[in-house]
Amino acid sequence: MTIRLLLADDQELIRTALSALLDLEEDFQVVASVGRGDQVVDAARAHRPDVALLDIEMPGLDGLAAAAVLAAQVPDCRVVILTTFGRSGYLRRAMEAGAVGFVVKDVPAETLADAVRRVMAGERIVDPALAAATLAAGDSPLTARERDVLNVTRSGATVAEIAAVLCLSEGTVRNYLSAAISKTAAHNRMEALRIADEHGWL
C-alpha cells in the first residue's frame, strides 16, 4: 500500500529536501507540499493524504492549530508534528490538538519513515525522552488570558496597547502580566515571555 503524504513547512529548502527523501521510500508518495499553516486543510481536502507532517512555526496558522482543524475537518488524515522545537509544552498541546506523532527534525530519515509507517499502523509515536520531560514538567501554569497577554507582549507593546488589542482594561492587563511573571518565576514580562516560549506554553 502506498502511503500518501502532505508536507507543511515554511522553509522551502527543508520542505523540498524532506519531500525528496520521503519519495525515495517505495511505499511513500508526497501528494502535497505547502508553506503556510492556513493552506494545510485545503491541501488535505484536495489531495486526501494519509499522513500530514506539520511544522509548528508557520505563517497564517501554526502547526498545532492546523493539526486541530485537520483533526476536526479531515479526520482520516493522521497528523505528525515534525519540528525543530522538542519542547514538552508543544508535545502536550500537539496531543491535545489530535496529533498522533511528534518527531524532532534531527532524527535520521529512516526513523522518520518508520514513524510514518507506525502511525499508519495505528500507533502513537513520541520521542521517549520528550515524553518523560513532558510528564515531569506538568501542565502549563498559565491561563488562556495570560498566554494571550504574553503573546501580544512579543511585539514590545505597552500595557495600553495590549489592553487595546485584547479589549481589556489596563489594570486587568497589569494583573495578567503580574500573574504570568510570578508563575514563570521571571523578573519582568519579556523574561516571562522567553520562559513560556522555551517551555512551549504559548
Disulfide bonds with the S-S distance in Angstrom:
none
